[in-house]
């Protein structure tokens, strides 16, 4: 059972919830409505999360204090969202709330859109100290300089995180020397040790001008990763070499935005990422991007089970060389693949290659989940999807999303 807290730090917003108002003991009552709630939240079935996700923060808090019997069932599924200003002492209220109700919090999301103070950092440390089961920390920053300070708070967790998601967005990036000074000050040996034990990292920046050296500095402490997702607009050779030399033992790798030079990362017959179970790639529009994709060898990925490819095919039919590259990629045995996702960045009026369905049926014998997004909206493409589903015995697994004339995705159900 997973609980969530989302902390949105916006300097121009007032708090929507005062937790201290609910720091009281739940009462004992009996009614038919309560009996229904107790049944819905009983741990013997999986309905609690479905109910909670439709309730806002205030409704969840009110529900938790209805009665003693319902209290632990609700708090163990809390998905609390807070909107708070940095100048208001709500973190203290949140800490008291956690200490009072003891929700089993495993996920915290902080969105930091403005400057931070030492008092704010102190309260974050107090919250981290009060959530012993935290697994996943999600952080959105506007200023890269804030990361070392917030990372320093991780030392107050009772155990290392399993997953960290950090989104810089259109962040302000500091000069190298300034960032190094902040990192030296706040990333103590204990913090570095905690970062080194994180197994899953999701890193995102859509700024095309970010210096790769700053990304590399950020990645340095993460020595124990098994899962890595990168959203980087302009990857360069230095980043490629770092991925190859330092992260070769990843089991899950997803590379978005880009475009990425697939041939540099996955040189045929010289496999580096042999431990991959899941691979996600953004394939650019250029002929060399398709060529590099076509040169990938399934034998270089002996454990691969999931493939997710985001194509940039444009609005025009593919050239013969690009079609040949796709035939090479799909026309080789992928004996362990169980899930395949293919996405067009643009809603196309044409198929990539006419025989795609036949190749998937022939060379992906273990496929159990197929998802096609933004493919051509006509009968042959949907027939392709149905052919793969029926030939491989897939029932209601995966999705087919095609473009209508209004370019709104639809997902027809299979009969």
Number of C-alpha atoms within 10 A of each C-alpha: 13 16 21 21 20 18 20 21 23 18 16 10 12 15 16 12 18 14 19 15 10 17 17 11 14 17 12 11 10 8 8 8 9 15 11 11 17 17 15 18 23 15 12 8 9 12 13 21 18 12 15 21 14 11 15 12 19 17 12 20 21 12 18 23 22 17 16 14 16 22 22 17 20 26 23 22 24 25 24 22 19 23 19 21 19 24 15 12 14 21 24 18 18 22 21 18 21 19 14 14 18 15 23 20 25 20 21 22 19 20 18 19 16 16 15 15 10 9 13 18 16 13 19 21 20 19 24 19 18 21 23 17 19 24 18 21 20 18 21 21 22 19 18 19 21 18 21 21 17 17 17 20 21 23 21 19 19 14 16 22 22 17 21 19 17 19 19 19 17 17 18 14 18 15 10 12 9 11 20 16 13 15 20 11 12 17 24 15 11 13 19 19 17 22 27 18 18 22 19 22 22 16 20 21 20 17 17 12 11 19 16 16 12 16 16 14 13 16 17 13 18 20 16 17 23 19 21 21 18 17 20 22 18 18 21 14 12 11 16 15 13 15 18 16 11 14 20 18 17 23 19 20 21 18 22 18 19 19 20 21 20 23 17 13 20 19 15 16 11 10 17 20 24 17 18 22 20 20 20 19 21 23 26 22 16 12 14 17 22 24 20 20 24 21 19 21 19 18 16 19 20 16 18 24 19 19 17 18 19 19 20 19 24 15 12 9 15 17 11 10 13 23 18 16 21 19 17 16 21 22 19 17 17 23 17 18 22 17 20 20 18 18 19 19 19 16 22 20 17 17 17 21 16 13 13 19 20 16 18 24 19 17 16 23 16 16 23 19 20 20 16 20 21 22 24 21 21 14 9 12 21 19 12 18 21 17 17 24 22 13 14 18 13 16 12 13 14 16 18 23 19 24 20 14 8 6 13 11 17 15 12 11 8 13 6
